[in-house]
Amino acid sequence: MAALLAALPSAAFAHHVGGGATRPDGLEILVATLLAVSLSGYATGVARLWRRAGVGRGIRVREAVAFGAGWATVAVALYSRVDVLSDRSFAVHMGQHELLMIVAAPLLAASRTYEAWSWALRRRGVRALAAVAAGWRWLAAPVRAWWLHAAALWLWHVPALFLAALANPSIHALQHASFFLSALLFWWAVFGSRRRNHQGTALALLVTTMLQMNALGLLLTFAPEPWYATGQPPPWGLSALEDQQVGALVMWMFGGMVYAAAALAVVFRWLAPPPRAGIEREAAG
């Protein structure tokens, strides 16, 4: 849930640098500030927890590394040449969305940001955080998270909406926010429970979403004409149709591989023998 507080704002105000659309300086400062606060808040919470409980206790080292990697991915997606070229190239724009949805979002969802922010905030802040967490858990119920993520995926690839996002920075910001927030909800639904009976649900979420992404990628790959031509020539000498096909392959192949890898990890965890402590508790019960 706290991934929303720690990382979503930066994506919600994602910016255009190319194509003649720019952000006000004040908004640039706001986004940079939110990124800095998200990193410093998580680091403060982890430092306080580990100082009290010991390094790796409560939040594992790999979970802290996952947050750092997810945070860095958001920064790269928003502040690198990826964002500069995304106005001209559907393929780069698709890569930007993939960075936010299937790289940054799962890393942040798996990094125990709620626990970190609970340690970083004062008592009143923790109470407010708990209130927000209740609403987050409601939205992140598997069925709701799946539908929200699917809706964002399909609606924003309707040509009229996609082109409107390219033409209007505010709509573009909403597009990024929709993709990133729905992806956070989706991956939290996948990772949100370690109970063995949750693994089947997680597997169903991953497989059905992978099939949807593959279907959309196939439609874009074999479209007879470009859906998202803007009048600006794509980089690297590609035609608009070739650029769309490259973007579809990024969605189809890279996205498919990530969902497939996550599904295999779920199957492995599902089939693994339960911890001995759990067996002993079941026997005692």
C-alpha positions in Angstrom: 0.0 0.0 0.0 2.7 2.5 0.9 4.2 2.1 -2.5 1.4 4.4 -3.4 2.8 7.0 -1.0 6.4 6.3 -1.8 6.4 6.1 -5.6 3.1 6.8 -7.3 3.1 10.6 -7.1 6.2 10.8 -9.3 4.5 8.8 -12.0 1.2 10.6 -11.6 3.0 13.8 -12.6 5.1 12.2 -15.4 6.2 14.7 -17.9 6.8 15.3 -21.6 10.0 16.9 -22.6 9.8 16.5 -26.4 7.1 17.3 -28.9 6.8 20.9 -27.7 5.0 20.0 -24.5 6.8 20.9 -21.3 5.9 21.0 -17.6 5.9 24.1 -15.5 9.1 24.5 -13.5 7.1 24.3 -10.3 5.8 20.8 -11.3 9.3 19.6 -12.1 10.4 20.7 -8.6 7.4 19.0 -7.1 8.1 15.7 -8.8 11.8 15.8 -7.9 10.8 16.6 -4.3 8.4 13.7 -4.2 11.0 11.3 -5.5 13.5 12.5 -2.9 10.9 12.3 -0.1 9.9 8.7 -1.1 13.5 7.6 -1.0 14.4 9.4 2.2 11.2 8.2 4.0 11.8 4.6 3.1 15.5 4.8 4.0 14.6 6.5 7.4 12.1 3.8 8.2 14.5 0.9 7.3 17.3 2.5 9.3 15.1 2.9 12.4 13.8 -0.6 12.2 17.2 -2.2 11.7 18.7 -0.1 14.4 16.1 -1.5 16.8 15.7 -5.1 15.5 18.9 -5.8 13.6 19.8 -5.7 9.9 17.5 -7.8 7.8 14.8 -8.1 10.6 11.3 -7.0 9.7 12.4 -5.8 6.2 14.9 -8.1 4.5 17.9 -6.8 2.7 16.6 -8.0 -0.6 13.3 -6.2 0.0 15.2 -2.9 0.6 17.2 -3.6 -2.5 14.0 -4.1 -4.4 12.7 -0.7 -3.3 15.9 0.9 -4.4 15.7 -0.8 -7.8 12.0 0.1 -8.2 12.6 3.7 -7.2 15.6 4.0 -9.7 13.4 2.5 -12.4 10.8 5.2 -11.9 13.5 7.8 -12.1 14.9 6.4 -15.3 11.4 6.2 -16.9 10.7 9.8 -16.1 14.0 11.6 -16.2 16.1 9.9 -19.0 16.1 9.9 -22.7 13.3 7.4 -22.5 10.9 10.2 -21.7 12.4 12.5 -24.2 11.9 10.0 -27.1 8.5 8.8 -25.9 6.7 11.7 -27.6 8.1 10.6 -31.0 8.2 6.9 -30.7 5.4 4.5 -29.8 8.0 1.8 -29.1 9.9 4.0 -26.6 6.5 5.1 -25.1 5.7 1.4 -24.7 9.0 0.8 -23.1 8.4 3.6 -20.6 5.0 2.1 -19.7 6.6 -1.3 -19.3 9.3 0.1 -17.0 6.6 1.6 -14.7 4.1 -1.4 -14.9 6.2 -4.6 -14.9 9.6 -3.5 -13.5 9.1 -0.7 -11.0 5.6 -1.7 -9.7 6.4 -5.3 -8.8 9.7 -4.3 -7.2 7.9 -1.7 -5.1 5.0 -4.0 -4.2 7.5 -6.5 -2.9 9.6 -4.1 -0.8 7.5 -3.8 2.3 7.1 -0.1 1.9 4.2 0.0 4.5 6.5 -1.3 7.2 9.2 1.1 6.3 6.9 4.1 6.3 5.3 3.0 9.6 8.7 3.3 11.2 9.5 6.5 9.4 6.3 8.4 10.5 5.4 9.7 13.9 2.4 8.3 15.8 -0.2 10.5 14.1 1.3 9.8 10.7 1.1 6.0 11.4 -2.6 6.3 12.3 -3.3 8.2 9.0 -1.2 5.6 7.1 -3.3 2.8 8.6 -6.5 4.5 7.5 -5.2 4.8 3.9 -4.1 1.2 4.1 -7.6 0.0 4.7 -8.8 1.6 1.5 -5.7 0.3 -0.4 -6.4 -3.3 0.8 -10.0 -3.0 -0.5 -8.9 -1.8 -3.9 -6.1 -4.5 -4.0 -8.5 -7.4 -3.6 -7.6 -9.7 -6.5 -10.7 -9.3 -8.6 -10.8 -5.5 -8.3 -7.1 -5.2 -8.9 -7.3 -7.4 -12.0 -10.2 -5.4 -13.5 -8.6 -2.1 -12.8 -5.3 -3.2 -14.4 -7.1 -4.7 -17.4 -9.2 -1.5 -17.9 -6.1 0.7 -17.8 -4.3 -1.6 -20.3 -7.1 -1.7 -22.8 -8.6 1.8 -22.5 -5.4 3.7 -22.8 -4.5 1.8 -26.0 -7.7 3.0 -27.7 -6.1 5.2 -30.4 -8.2 8.3 -29.6 -7.2 8.2 -25.9 -3.6 7.4 -26.6 -3.2 10.2 -29.1 -5.0 12.6 -26.7 -2.5 11.7 -24.0 0.4 12.6 -26.4 -1.2 15.9 -27.2 -2.2 17.0 -23.7 0.3 16.8 -20.8 -2.5 16.6 -18.2 -4.1 13.6 -19.9 -0.6 12.1 -20.3 0.0 12.5 -16.6 -3.4 10.7 -16.0 -2.4 7.9 -18.3 0.9 7.3 -16.5 -0.9 7.5 -13.1 -3.5 5.0 -14.3 -0.9 2.5 -15.6 1.3 2.8 -12.5 -1.4 2.8 -9.8 -3.3 -0.1 -11.4 0.0 -2.0 -11.7 0.8 -1.4 -8.1 -2.6 -2.7 -7.1 -2.2 -5.7 -9.4 1.3 -6.7 -8.1 0.2 -6.1 -4.5 -2.7 -8.5 -5.1 -0.1 -11.0 -6.4 2.4 -10.6 -3.6 0.1 -9.5 -0.9 -0.4 -12.9 0.8 2.1 -15.6 1.4 -0.6 -18.2 2.3 -0.4 -21.3 0.2 -4.1 -21.1 -0.7 -3.4 -17.7 -2.3 -0.9 -19.1 -4.8 -3.7 -20.3 -7.1 -5.3 -16.9 -7.2 -1.9 -15.3 -7.9 -1.2 -17.7 -10.7 -4.6 -17.0 -12.3 -4.0 -13.2 -12.1 -0.6 -13.5 -13.8 -1.7 -15.9 -16.5 -4.8 -14.1 -17.6 -3.0 -10.7 -17.6 -0.2 -12.2 -19.7 -2.8 -13.5 -22.2 -4.4 -10.1 -22.4 -1.0 -8.4 -23.0 -0.2 -10.9 -25.6 -3.5 -10.4 -27.4 -3.0 -6.6 -27.5 0.6 -7.1 -28.7 -0.6 -9.4 -31.5 -3.3 -6.8 -32.6 -0.7 -4.1 -32.7 1.9 -6.3 -34.5 -0.3 -7.3 -37.3 -2.3 -4.1 -37.7 -2.3 -3.1 -41.4 -1.7 0.5 -40.6 -0.4 2.5 -37.6 -2.9 3.3 -34.9 -0.9 6.0 -33.2 0.7 8.1 -35.9 1.3 11.7 -34.7 2.8 13.3 -37.8 6.3 13.3 -36.2 8.7 10.9 -37.8 9.8 8.1 -35.4 13.6 8.0 -34.6 16.1 5.6 -36.1 14.5 5.9 -39.6 11.5 3.7 -38.7 8.2 4.2 -40.3 5.2 4.8 -38.1 4.0 1.2 -38.7 7.4 -0.3 -38.0 7.7 1.8 -34.8 4.3 0.4 -33.7 5.4 -3.2 -34.4 8.6 -2.7 -32.4 6.5 -1.4 -29.5 4.1 -4.3 -29.8 7.0 -6.7 -29.6 8.3 -4.9 -26.5 4.8 -5.5 -24.9 4.4 -9.0 -26.2 7.8 -10.5 -25.6 9.3 -8.5 -22.7 6.0 -8.1 -20.9 5.1 -11.8 -21.5 8.5 -12.9 -20.2 8.0 -11.0 -16.9 4.5 -12.3 -16.3 5.7 -15.9 -17.2 8.7 -15.7 -14.9 6.4 -14.4 -12.1 4.0 -17.2 -12.7 6.7 -19.8 -12.6 7.9 -18.4 -9.3 4.4 -18.7 -7.9 4.2 -22.3 -9.1 7.6 -23.1 -7.5 6.5 -21.5 -4.2 3.2 -23.3 -4.4 4.7 -26.7 -4.9 7.5 -26.2 -2.4 7.1 -28.1 0.9 5.7 -26.0 3.7 8.2 -24.8 6.4 8.8 -27.4 9.1 7.3 -25.0 11.7 4.1 -24.8 9.7 3.9 -28.6 9.6 4.4 -28.9 13.3 1.7 -26.3 14.0 -0.7 -28.2 11.8 0.1 -31.4 13.5 -0.4 -29.8 16.9 -3.7 -28.4 15.8 
